[in-house]
């Protein structure tokens, strides 16, 4: 039986394959771009405010910083305590066009040993968690040109 694919956070990303994009908002008054998306007001403290529009963000950027997670986070993080903990790498990526930094996990199989500051990465669809019925989807960062 196929999994129902459900976004872990609705409205933060859309699409599949090469059409996959993170979704942000751009302020019509000051052109500031926000991620995660903002629906109420511009976060720029110097802006007088204006309508916000949804915008797809750059698919690629460069690693600004990275680290790894070697321990199971405490509650309220949800993970199955019956399964062994699998470390994963976290990357802070400066998006190419927007020049904002977005945090996310690496694609499965990519570790901190594979990463360097300044390396080009691209956003790809990923799975945060799944059970027998549902796959909760998210985004991952993958070094450009690497298939996993």
DSSP file (Angstrom, degrees, kcal/mol; ACC not computed):
  #  RESIDUE AA STRUCTURE BP1 BP2  ACC     N-H-->O    O-->H-N    N-H-->O    O-->H-N    TCO  KAPPA ALPHA  PHI   PSI    X-CA   Y-CA   Z-CA
    1    1 A X              0   0    0      0, 0.0     2,-0.0     0, 0.0     0, 0.0   0.000 360.0 360.0 360.0 127.0    0.0    0.0    0.0
    2    2 A X        -     0   0    0      1,-0.1     2,-0.2     3,-0.0   130,-0.0  -0.348 360.0-110.1 -71.2 150.2    1.5    3.4   -1.0
    3    3 A X        -     0   0    0    131,-0.1     2,-0.6     1,-0.1   131,-0.3  -0.476  23.7-119.8 -73.5 146.2    2.2    6.1    1.6
    4    4 A X  E     -a  134   0A   0    129,-3.1   131,-2.6    -2,-0.2     2,-0.6  -0.809  29.5-135.7 -81.2 124.1    0.1    9.2    1.7
    5    5 A X  E     +a  135   0A   0     -2,-0.6     2,-0.4   129,-0.2   131,-0.2  -0.756  30.5 175.4 -88.3 119.5    2.6   12.0    1.2
    6    6 A X  E     -a  136   0A   0    129,-2.6   131,-2.3    -2,-0.6     2,-0.0  -0.987  33.1-116.8-127.8 125.0    1.9   14.9    3.6
    7    7 A X  E     -a  137   0A   0     -2,-0.4     3,-0.3   129,-0.2   131,-0.2  -0.366  15.4-139.0 -59.2 134.9    4.0   18.0    4.1
    8    8 A X  S    S+     0   0    0    129,-3.2     2,-0.4     1,-0.3    -1,-0.2   0.868  99.8  20.8 -61.3 -36.3    5.5   18.2    7.6
    9    9 A X  S >  S-     0   0    0    128,-0.4     3,-1.3     4,-0.0     4,-0.3  -0.947  93.0-130.2-134.2 112.7    4.7   21.9    7.4
   10   10 A X  T 3  S+     0   0    0     -2,-0.4    -4,-0.0    -3,-0.3    -2,-0.0  -0.346  86.2  17.4 -64.4 137.4    2.0   23.0    4.9
   11   11 A X  T 3  S+     0   0    0      2,-0.4    -1,-0.2    -2,-0.0    26,-0.1   0.410  94.2  99.0  87.9  -1.4    2.9   25.9    2.6
   12   12 A X  S <  S+     0   0    0     -3,-1.3    11,-2.7     1,-0.2     2,-0.3   0.669  92.2   8.3 -92.1 -17.1    6.7   25.9    3.1
   13   13 A X  E     -G   22   0B   0     -4,-0.3    -2,-0.4     9,-0.3     2,-0.3  -0.977  61.9-174.0-156.7 164.0    7.5   23.9   -0.1
   14   14 A X  E     +G   21   0B   0      7,-2.3     7,-2.6    -2,-0.3     2,-0.1  -0.988  38.2  38.1-157.9 156.9    5.9   22.6   -3.2
   15   15 A X        -     0   0    0     -2,-0.3     2,-0.3     5,-0.2     5,-0.2  -0.187  61.9-102.0  94.8 176.9    6.5   20.5   -6.3
   16   16 A X  S >  S-     0   0    0      4,-0.1     3,-2.2    -2,-0.1     4,-0.2  -0.932  70.8 -14.0-137.1 158.2    8.4   17.4   -7.2
   17   17 A X  G >  S-     0   0    0     -2,-0.3     3,-1.6     1,-0.3   108,-0.2  -0.159 132.8  -5.1  52.8-132.6   11.8   16.6   -8.8
   18   18 A X  G 3  S+     0   0    0      1,-0.3    -1,-0.3   106,-0.1    41,-0.0   0.643 135.5  60.8 -68.7 -13.9   13.3   19.5  -10.6
   19   19 A X  G <  S+     0   0    0     -3,-2.2    -1,-0.3     2,-0.0    -2,-0.2   0.412  75.8 120.8 -91.2   1.7   10.2   21.6   -9.9
   20   20 A X    <   +     0   0    0     -3,-1.6     2,-0.3    -4,-0.2    -5,-0.2  -0.480  38.4 169.3 -70.0 132.7   10.6   21.3   -6.1
   21   21 A X  E     -G   14   0B   0     -7,-2.6    -7,-2.3    -2,-0.2     2,-0.3  -0.999  37.4-124.6-144.3 143.9   10.9   24.7   -4.4
   22   22 A X  E     -G   13   0B   0     -2,-0.3    35,-2.8    36,-0.3     2,-0.5  -0.641  35.6-135.6 -75.1 147.9   10.9   26.2   -1.0
   23   23 A X  E     +H   56   0C   0    -11,-2.7    14,-0.5    -2,-0.3    33,-0.2  -0.936  31.4 163.2-114.1 129.2    8.2   28.9   -0.7
   24   24 A X  E     -H   55   0C   0     31,-3.1    31,-2.5    -2,-0.5     2,-0.4  -0.557  31.5-112.2-123.0-169.8    8.9   32.2    0.9
   25   25 A X  E     -HI  54  34C   0      9,-1.7     9,-2.7    29,-0.3     2,-0.4  -0.972  16.7-153.3-129.4 149.1    7.2   35.6    0.9
   26   26 A X  E     -HI  53  33C   0     27,-2.5    27,-2.4    -2,-0.4     2,-0.4  -0.978  19.5-126.9-121.5 133.6    8.4   38.9   -0.5
   27   27 A X  E  >  -H   52   0C   0      5,-2.4     4,-1.7    -2,-0.4    25,-0.2  -0.634   8.9-149.2 -78.1 131.2    7.3   42.3    0.9
   28   28 A X  T  4 S+     0   0    0     23,-2.5    -1,-0.1    -2,-0.4    24,-0.1   0.722  94.5  51.1 -72.9 -20.6    5.9   44.5   -1.8
   29   29 A X  T  4 S+     0   0    0     22,-0.2    -1,-0.2     1,-0.1    23,-0.1   0.907 130.7   8.6 -84.1 -43.7    7.1   47.6    0.0
   30   30 A X  T  4 S-     0   0    0      2,-0.1    -2,-0.2    20,-0.1    -1,-0.1   0.489  90.2-124.6-119.4  -5.3   10.8   46.8    0.7
   31   31 A X     <  +     0   0    0     -4,-1.7    -3,-0.1     1,-0.2     2,-0.1   0.564  52.4 158.3  70.5  11.4   11.3   43.6   -1.3
   32   32 A X        -     0   0    0     -6,-0.1    -5,-2.4     1,-0.0     2,-0.4  -0.427  32.3-143.2 -63.9 139.7   12.6   41.7    1.7
   33   33 A X  E     -I   26   0C   0     -7,-0.2     2,-0.4    65,-0.2    -7,-0.2  -0.889  15.6-161.9-108.2 138.2   12.3   37.9    1.3
   34   34 A X  E     -I   25   0C   0     -9,-2.7    -9,-1.7    -2,-0.4     2,-0.3  -0.950   3.3-149.0-124.8 138.7   11.3   35.7    4.3
   35   35 A X  S    S+     0   0    0     -2,-0.4     2,-0.2   -11,-0.2   -11,-0.1  -0.921  87.4  43.7-147.8 130.1   11.6   32.0    5.0
   36   36 A X  S    S-     0   0    0     -2,-0.3    -1,-0.1   -13,-0.2   -12,-0.1   0.512 117.2-100.8 -64.4 160.6    9.8   30.4    6.6
   37   37 A X        -     0   0    0    -14,-0.5     2,-0.4    -2,-0.2    -2,-0.1  -0.061  32.2-146.5 -55.3 153.0    7.0   32.2    4.9
   38   38 A X        +     0   0    0     -4,-0.2    -4,-0.1     1,-0.1    -1,-0.1  -0.982  18.3 177.8-123.4 133.2    5.2   35.1    6.6
   39   39 A X  S    S+     0   0    0     -2,-0.4    13,-0.2   -14,-0.1    -1,-0.1   0.544  74.4  45.5-111.7 -10.1    1.6   35.7    6.1
   40   40 A X  S    S-     0   0    0      1,-0.3     2,-0.3    11,-0.1    12,-0.1   0.889 113.8 -16.8-103.1 -49.9    0.9   38.7    8.4
   41   41 A X  S    S-     0   0    0      8,-0.1    -1,-0.3    10,-0.1     2,-0.2  -0.983  70.1 -84.1-156.7 161.0    3.6   41.4    8.1
   42   42 A X        -     0   0    0     -2,-0.3     5,-0.1     8,-0.2    -9,-0.0  -0.484  28.0-148.2 -69.4 137.8    7.1   42.1    6.9
   43   43 A X        +     0   0    0     -2,-0.2     2,-0.6   -11,-0.0    -1,-0.1   0.541  66.4 109.8 -85.0  -7.8    9.8   41.1    9.4
   44   44 A X    >   -     0   0    0      1,-0.2     3,-1.8     2,-0.1     5,-0.1  -0.584  61.7-152.2 -70.8 116.2   12.1   43.9    8.2
   45   45 A X  T 3  S+     0   0    0     -2,-0.6    -1,-0.2     1,-0.3    -2,-0.0   0.680  93.6  54.4 -66.4 -15.5   12.1   46.4   11.2
   46   46 A X  T 3  S+     0   0    0    -16,-0.0     2,-0.3     2,-0.0    -1,-0.3   0.432  89.5  98.8 -94.9  -0.1   12.8   49.3    8.9
   47   47 A X    <   -     0   0    0     -3,-1.8     3,-0.1     1,-0.1   -17,-0.0  -0.683  63.1-150.9 -93.4 140.2    9.8   48.6    6.6
   48   48 A X        -     0   0    0     -2,-0.3    -1,-0.1     1,-0.2    -3,-0.0   0.576  56.3-110.3 -81.3  -9.9    6.5   50.4    6.9
   49   49 A X        -     0   0    0     -5,-0.1     2,-0.3     2,-0.0    -1,-0.2   0.099  41.8-178.7  99.4 151.5    4.8   47.3    5.6
   50   50 A X        -     0   0    0     -3,-0.1    -8,-0.2   -21,-0.0   -20,-0.1  -0.954  45.6 -55.4-169.4 171.3    3.0   46.3    2.4
   51   51 A X        -     0   0    0     -2,-0.3   -23,-2.5   -24,-0.1     2,-0.4  -0.278  52.2-134.6 -59.4 145.6    1.3   43.3    1.0
   52   52 A X  E     -H   27   0C   0    -25,-0.2     2,-0.4   -13,-0.2   -25,-0.2  -0.854  16.9-160.8-104.0 138.0    3.3   40.0    1.0
   53   53 A X  E     -H   26   0C   0    -27,-2.4   -27,-2.5    -2,-0.4     2,-0.2  -0.935  23.1-113.0-119.2 144.1    3.4   37.7   -2.0
   54   54 A X  E     -H   25   0C   0     -2,-0.4     2,-0.4   -29,-0.2   -29,-0.3  -0.526  39.1-178.4 -71.0 136.0    4.3   34.1   -2.1
   55   55 A X  E     -H   24   0C   0    -31,-2.5   -31,-3.1    -2,-0.2     2,-0.3  -0.999  29.0-121.8-136.7 139.2    7.6   33.5   -4.1
   56   56 A X  E     -H   23   0C   0     -2,-0.4   -33,-0.2   -33,-0.2     2,-0.1  -0.625  36.3-134.5 -74.2 138.9    9.5   30.3   -5.0
   57   57 A X        -     0   0    0    -35,-2.8   -35,-0.2    -2,-0.3    -1,-0.1  -0.449  31.7 -74.0 -91.8 166.4   13.0   30.5   -3.6
   58   58 A X        -     0   0    0      1,-0.1   -36,-0.3    -2,-0.1    -1,-0.2  -0.231  32.8-141.1 -54.7 143.7   16.3   29.7   -5.3
   59   59 A X  S    S+     0   0    0    -38,-0.1    64,-2.8    -3,-0.1     2,-0.3   0.639  81.1  42.5 -80.8 -15.4   16.9   25.9   -5.7
   60   60 A X  E     +B  122   0A   0     62,-0.2    36,-2.3    81,-0.1    37,-0.3  -0.878  56.9 145.4-134.2 163.3   20.6   26.4   -5.0
   61   61 A X  E     -BC 121  95A   0     60,-2.1    60,-2.7    -2,-0.3     2,-0.4  -0.924  42.5 -85.7-169.7-169.5   23.0   28.1   -2.7
   62   62 A X  E     -BC 120  94A   0     32,-1.9    32,-2.7    -2,-0.3     2,-0.3  -0.925  43.1-100.6-121.5 144.6   26.3   27.7   -0.9
   63   63 A X  E     + C   0  93A   0     56,-2.5    55,-2.6    -2,-0.4    30,-0.2  -0.449  34.8 178.0 -64.5 123.8   27.0   26.2    2.5
   64   64 A X  E     -     0   0A   0     28,-3.4     2,-0.3     1,-0.4    29,-0.2   0.780  68.9 -21.8 -93.6 -37.7   27.3   28.9    5.1
   65   65 A X  E     - C   0  92A   0     27,-1.5    27,-3.0    51,-0.1    -1,-0.4  -0.964  62.5-168.9-163.5 164.0   27.9   26.6    8.0
   66   66 A X  E     + C   0  91A   0     -2,-0.3     2,-0.3    25,-0.2    25,-0.2  -0.989   7.9 169.3-157.3 161.4   27.1   22.9    9.0
   67   67 A X  E     - C   0  90A   0     23,-2.2    23,-2.9    -2,-0.3     2,-0.3  -0.928  27.3-114.2-157.6 176.3   27.1   20.5   11.9
   68   68 A X  E     - C   0  89A   0     -2,-0.3     2,-0.7    21,-0.3    21,-0.2  -0.905  12.0-135.2-124.3 157.7   26.0   17.1   12.8
   69   69 A X  E     + C   0  88A   0     19,-2.9    19,-1.1    -2,-0.3     4,-0.0  -0.923  27.9 167.1-110.9 106.6   23.4   15.7   15.2
   70   70 A X        +     0   0    0     -2,-0.7     2,-0.3    17,-0.2    17,-0.1   0.381  57.6  57.0-103.9   2.7   24.8   12.7   17.1
   71   71 A X  S    S-     0   0    0     15,-0.1     2,-0.5     0, 0.0    15,-0.1  -0.945  87.8-102.5-133.9 156.0   22.2   12.4   19.8
   72   72 A X        -     0   0    0     -2,-0.3    -2,-0.1     1,-0.1     7,-0.0  -0.645  45.5-123.3 -74.1 120.6   18.4   11.9   20.0
   73   73 A X        -     0   0    0     -2,-0.5     3,-0.1     1,-0.1    -1,-0.1  -0.275  27.2-109.9 -63.7 152.4   16.9   15.3   20.8
   74   74 A X    >   -     0   0    0      1,-0.2     3,-1.8     2,-0.1    -1,-0.1  -0.239  57.6 -37.7 -74.6 170.0   14.7   15.5   23.9
   75   75 A X  T 3  S+     0   0    0      1,-0.3    -1,-0.2     3,-0.0     3,-0.1  -0.331 117.9  46.2 -55.3 142.1   10.9   16.0   23.8
   76   76 A X  T 3  S+     0   0    0     -3,-0.1    -1,-0.3     0, 0.0     2,-0.1  -0.958  95.1  94.0 -91.8   6.9    9.0   17.6   22.1
   77   77 A X  S <  S-     0   0    0     -3,-1.8     2,-0.6     1,-0.1    -5,-0.0  -0.391  74.8-136.1 -58.8 134.2   11.0   16.2   19.2
   78   78 A X        +     0   0    0     -3,-0.1     2,-0.3    -2,-0.1    -1,-0.1  -0.853  40.9 141.2-102.6 122.7    9.2   13.1   18.0
   79   79 A X        -     0   0    0     -2,-0.6     2,-0.8    -6,-0.1     6,-0.0  -0.978  56.4 -99.4-151.4 156.1   11.2    9.9   17.2
   80   80 A X    >   -     0   0    0     -2,-0.3     3,-1.6     1,-0.2    -2,-0.0  -0.670  26.0-160.2 -80.1 111.1   10.7    6.2   17.8
   81   81 A X  T 3  S+     0   0    0     -2,-0.8    -1,-0.2     1,-0.3     4,-0.1   0.649  88.2  65.4 -68.2 -12.6   12.7    5.3   20.9
   82   82 A X  T 3  S+     0   0    0      2,-0.1     2,-0.3    -3,-0.0    -1,-0.3   0.654  92.9  72.3 -82.3 -15.2   12.6    1.6   19.8
   83   83 A X  S <  S-     0   0    0     -3,-1.6     3,-0.0     1,-0.1     2,-0.0  -0.742  95.3-102.5 -97.9 148.0   14.7    2.4   16.7
   84   84 A X        -     0   0    0     -2,-0.3     2,-0.3     1,-0.1    -4,-0.1  -0.381  41.0-106.9 -66.1 147.0   18.4    3.2   16.9
   85   85 A X        -     0   0    0     -4,-0.1     2,-0.6   -15,-0.1    -1,-0.1  -0.589  30.3-156.1 -75.3 132.5   19.3    6.8   16.5
   86   86 A X        -     0   0    0     -2,-0.3   -15,-0.1   -15,-0.1   -17,-0.1  -0.949  15.5-130.1-111.7 116.8   20.8    7.7   13.2
   87   87 A X        -     0   0    0     -2,-0.6     2,-0.3   -17,-0.1   -17,-0.2  -0.227  27.9-172.0 -59.8 152.3   23.0   10.8   13.1
   88   88 A X  E     -C   69   0A   0    -19,-1.1   -19,-2.9    20,-0.1     2,-0.3  -0.979  21.0-115.5-144.2 157.1   22.4   13.4   10.4
   89   89 A X  E     -C   68   0A   0     21,-0.5    17,-2.1    -2,-0.3     2,-0.4  -0.723  19.8-152.8 -95.2 143.4   24.0   16.5    9.2
   90   90 A X  E     -CD  67 105A   0    -23,-2.9   -23,-2.2    -2,-0.3     2,-0.4  -0.933  12.1-164.1-112.1 138.7   22.4   20.0    9.3
   91   91 A X  E     -CD  66 104A   0     13,-3.2    13,-1.8    -2,-0.4     2,-0.6  -0.975  16.9-151.2-126.7 137.0   23.4   22.7    6.8
   92   92 A X  E     -CD  65 103A   0    -27,-3.0   -28,-3.4    -2,-0.4   -27,-1.5  -0.947  27.4-166.6-100.2 118.7   22.8   26.5    6.9
   93   93 A X  E     -CD  63 102A   0      9,-2.7     9,-2.8    -2,-0.6     2,-0.7  -0.920  19.1-143.6-115.5 127.4   22.6   27.5    3.2
   94   94 A X  E     -CD  62 101A   0    -32,-2.7   -32,-1.9    -2,-0.5     7,-0.2  -0.812  31.6-126.0 -86.9 115.8   22.8   31.0    1.8
   95   95 A X  E  >  -C   61   0A   0      5,-2.9     4,-1.6    -2,-0.7   -34,-0.3  -0.341  12.9-126.3 -67.2 142.5   20.4   31.1   -1.1
   96   96 A X  T  4 S+     0   0    0    -36,-2.3   -35,-0.1     1,-0.2    -1,-0.1   0.913  98.7  20.6 -56.7 -55.9   21.9   32.2   -4.4
   97   97 A X  T  4 S+     0   0    0    -37,-0.3    -1,-0.2     1,-0.1   -36,-0.1   0.891 127.2  45.1 -86.2 -41.1   19.5   35.0   -5.4
   98   98 A X  T  4 S-     0   0    0      2,-0.1   -65,-0.2     1,-0.1    -2,-0.2   0.734  87.1-144.3 -80.4 -23.2   17.8   36.0   -2.1
   99   99 A X     <  +     0   0    0     -4,-1.6     2,-0.3     1,-0.3    -3,-0.1   0.814  55.8 129.0  60.5  32.1   21.0   36.0    0.0
  100  100 A X        -     0   0    0     -5,-0.1    -5,-2.9    -7,-0.0     2,-0.5  -0.830  59.8-119.8-110.4 157.0   19.1   34.7    3.1
  101  101 A X  E     -D   94   0A   0     -2,-0.3     2,-0.4    -7,-0.2    -7,-0.2  -0.848  26.9-171.5-102.2 128.5   20.2   31.6    5.1
  102  102 A X  E     -D   93   0A   0     -9,-2.8    -9,-2.7    -2,-0.5     2,-0.3  -0.972  12.4-143.3-121.6 131.3   18.0   28.6    5.3
  103  103 A X  E     +D   92   0A   0     -2,-0.4     2,-0.3   -11,-0.2   -11,-0.2  -0.657  33.5 140.1 -92.1 146.5   18.6   25.7    7.6
  104  104 A X  E     -D   91   0A   0    -13,-1.8   -13,-3.2    -2,-0.3    36,-0.1  -0.970  47.4 -88.6-172.9 166.6   17.9   22.0    6.7
  105  105 A X  E     -De  90 140A   0     34,-0.5    36,-2.5    -2,-0.3   -15,-0.2  -0.405  43.8-109.9 -77.9 158.6   19.1   18.5    6.9
  106  106 A X  E     - e   0 141A   0    -17,-2.1    36,-0.2    34,-0.2     3,-0.1  -0.476  42.8 -90.3 -79.1 161.3   21.3   16.9    4.3
  107  107 A X    >   -     0   0    0     34,-2.1     3,-2.0    -2,-0.1   -18,-0.1  -0.382  61.2 -79.4 -64.4 150.8   20.0   14.3    1.9
  108  108 A X  T 3  S+     0   0    0      1,-0.2    -1,-0.1    -3,-0.1     3,-0.1  -0.237 120.0  29.0 -53.3 139.5   20.3   10.7    3.2
  109  109 A X  T 3  S+     0   0    0      1,-0.3     2,-0.5    -3,-0.1    -1,-0.2   0.267  93.0 110.2  92.7 -11.8   23.8    9.4    2.8
  110  110 A X    <   -     0   0    0     -3,-2.0   -21,-0.5   -21,-0.1    -1,-0.3  -0.869  45.9-179.8 -99.0 125.5   25.5   12.8    3.0
  111  111 A X    >   -     0   0    0     -2,-0.5     3,-1.9   -23,-0.1     4,-0.3  -0.652  46.4 -96.0-116.9 174.1   27.6   13.3    6.1
  112  112 A X  G >  S+     0   0    0      1,-0.3     3,-1.3    -2,-0.2    -1,-0.0   0.790 121.5  66.7 -61.6 -25.8   29.7   16.2    7.5
  113  113 A X  G 3  S+     0   0    0      1,-0.3    -1,-0.3     3,-0.0    -3,-0.0   0.718  99.3  52.1 -65.9 -19.5   32.7   14.5    6.0
  114  114 A X  G <  S+     0   0    0     -3,-1.9     2,-0.3     2,-0.0    -1,-0.3   0.470 100.9  82.4 -91.8  -3.6   31.2   15.2    2.6
  115  115 A X    <   +     0   0    0     -3,-1.3     2,-0.3    -4,-0.3   -49,-0.1  -0.713  46.9 177.4-111.7 152.1   30.7   19.0    3.2
  116  116 A X    >   -     0   0    0     -2,-0.3     3,-1.9   -51,-0.1   -53,-0.3  -0.985  41.8 -97.2-143.6 148.0   32.8   22.1    3.1
  117  117 A X  T 3  S+     0   0    0     -2,-0.3   -53,-0.2     1,-0.3     3,-0.1  -0.438 113.3  26.7 -61.3 134.9   31.9   25.8    3.7
  118  118 A X  T 3  S+     0   0    0    -55,-2.6    -1,-0.3     1,-0.3   -54,-0.1   0.236  86.8 140.1  94.4 -12.8   31.2   27.4    0.4
  119  119 A X    <   -     0   0    0     -3,-1.9   -56,-2.5   -57,-0.1     2,-0.3  -0.369  56.7-115.6 -64.4 140.1   30.2   24.2   -1.4
  120  120 A X  E     +B   62   0A   0    -58,-0.2    24,-2.0    -3,-0.1     2,-0.3  -0.633  40.3 176.8 -79.5 133.4   27.2   24.5   -3.8
  121  121 A X  E     -BF  61 143A   0    -60,-2.7   -60,-2.1    -2,-0.3     2,-0.3  -0.898  16.7-146.8-131.8 161.8   24.1   22.6   -2.7
  122  122 A X  E     -BF  60 142A   0     20,-2.8    20,-2.4    -2,-0.3     2,-0.3  -0.944  22.5-112.7-129.2 152.6   20.6   22.3   -4.1
  123  123 A X  E     + F   0 141A   0    -64,-2.8     2,-0.3    -2,-0.3    18,-0.2  -0.666  38.5 176.1 -84.7 137.1   17.3   21.7   -2.4
  124  124 A X  E     - F   0 140A   0     16,-2.6    16,-2.7    -2,-0.3  -106,-0.1  -0.955  36.5 -92.9-137.0 154.4   15.6   18.4   -3.0
  125  125 A X  E     + F   0 139A   0     -2,-0.3     2,-0.3    14,-0.2    14,-0.2  -0.378  51.1 174.2 -65.8 148.2   12.4   16.7   -1.7
  126  126 A X  E     - F   0 138A   0     12,-2.3    12,-2.3   -19,-0.1     2,-0.5  -0.900  31.8-114.6-146.2 174.6   12.9   14.6    1.4
  127  127 A X  E     - F   0 137A   0     -2,-0.3    10,-0.3    10,-0.3     3,-0.1  -0.976  15.9-173.1-118.4 126.2   11.0   12.5    4.0
  128  128 A X  E    S-     0   0A   0      8,-3.1     2,-0.3    -2,-0.5     9,-0.2   0.890  71.4 -24.2 -81.6 -44.6   11.1   13.6    7.6
  129  129 A X  E     - F   0 136A   0      7,-1.1     7,-2.9   -50,-0.0    -1,-0.4  -0.972  60.5-166.0-161.5 161.3    9.4   10.5    9.0
  130  130 A X  E     - F   0 135A   0     -2,-0.3     5,-0.2     5,-0.2     2,-0.2  -0.994   6.4-175.5-154.3 154.2    7.0    7.8    8.0
  131  131 A X        -     0   0    0      3,-2.3    -2,-0.0    -2,-0.3     0, 0.0  -0.581  58.6 -67.1-129.1-162.6    4.7    5.1    9.4
  132  132 A X  S    S+     0   0    0     -2,-0.2     3,-0.1     1,-0.2    -2,-0.0   0.790 131.2  23.1 -63.5 -27.9    2.6    2.5    7.7
  133  133 A X  S    S+     0   0    0      1,-0.2  -129,-3.1  -130,-0.1     2,-0.4   0.762 118.3  47.0-107.9 -32.0    0.2    5.0    6.2
  134  134 A X  E     -a    4   0A   0   -131,-0.3    -3,-2.3  -129,-0.0     2,-0.5  -0.922  47.4-162.5-128.2 138.7    2.0    8.4    5.9
  135  135 A X  E     -aF   5 130A   0   -131,-2.6  -129,-2.6    -2,-0.4     2,-0.7  -0.977  21.8-147.4-111.3 114.7    5.3    9.8    4.7
  136  136 A X  E     -aF   6 129A   0     -7,-2.9    -8,-3.1    -2,-0.5    -7,-1.1  -0.745  22.2-148.3 -84.9 116.8    5.8   13.3    6.2
  137  137 A X  E     +aF   7 127A   0   -131,-2.3  -129,-3.2    -2,-0.7  -128,-0.4  -0.492  28.8 150.7 -92.6 156.1    7.7   15.3    3.5
  138  138 A X  E     - F   0 126A   0    -12,-2.3   -12,-2.3  -131,-0.2     2,-0.3  -0.718  42.8 -82.0-152.8-160.9   10.2   18.0    4.0
  139  139 A X  E     - F   0 125A   0    -14,-0.2   -34,-0.5    -2,-0.2     2,-0.3  -0.888  32.2-167.0-118.9 154.5   13.3   19.4    2.1
  140  140 A X  E     -eF 105 124A   0    -16,-2.7   -16,-2.6    -2,-0.3     2,-0.4  -0.925  19.1-127.0-130.8 159.0   16.9   18.3    2.1
  141  141 A X  E     -eF 106 123A   0    -36,-2.5   -34,-2.1    -2,-0.3     2,-0.4  -0.915  27.1-177.3-106.3 136.1   20.1   19.9    0.9
  142  142 A X  E     - F   0 122A   0    -20,-2.4   -20,-2.8    -2,-0.4     3,-0.1  -0.999  34.9-103.9-133.9 133.3   22.3   17.9   -1.5
  143  143 A X  E >   - F   0 121A   0     -2,-0.4     3,-2.0   -22,-0.2   -22,-0.3  -0.310  54.0 -94.6 -53.5 136.6   25.7   18.8   -2.9
  144  144 A X  T 3  S+     0   0    0    -24,-2.0    -1,-0.1     1,-0.3     3,-0.1  -0.271 108.8  17.1 -58.5 133.9   25.2   19.8   -6.6
  145  145 A X  T 3  S+     0   0    0      1,-0.3     2,-0.5    -3,-0.1    -1,-0.3   0.392  96.3 118.6  86.5  -2.9   25.8   17.0   -9.0
  146  146 A X    <   -     0   0    0     -3,-2.0     2,-0.5    -4,-0.0    -1,-0.3  -0.821  46.7-160.5 -98.0 133.0   25.5   14.3   -6.3
  147  147 A X              0   0    0     -2,-0.5    -3,-0.0     1,-0.1    -4,-0.0  -0.951 360.0 360.0-111.8 133.1   22.8   11.6   -6.7
  148  148 A X              0   0    0     -2,-0.5    -1,-0.1   -38,-0.0    -2,-0.0   0.326 360.0 360.0-124.9 360.0   21.9    9.7   -3.6
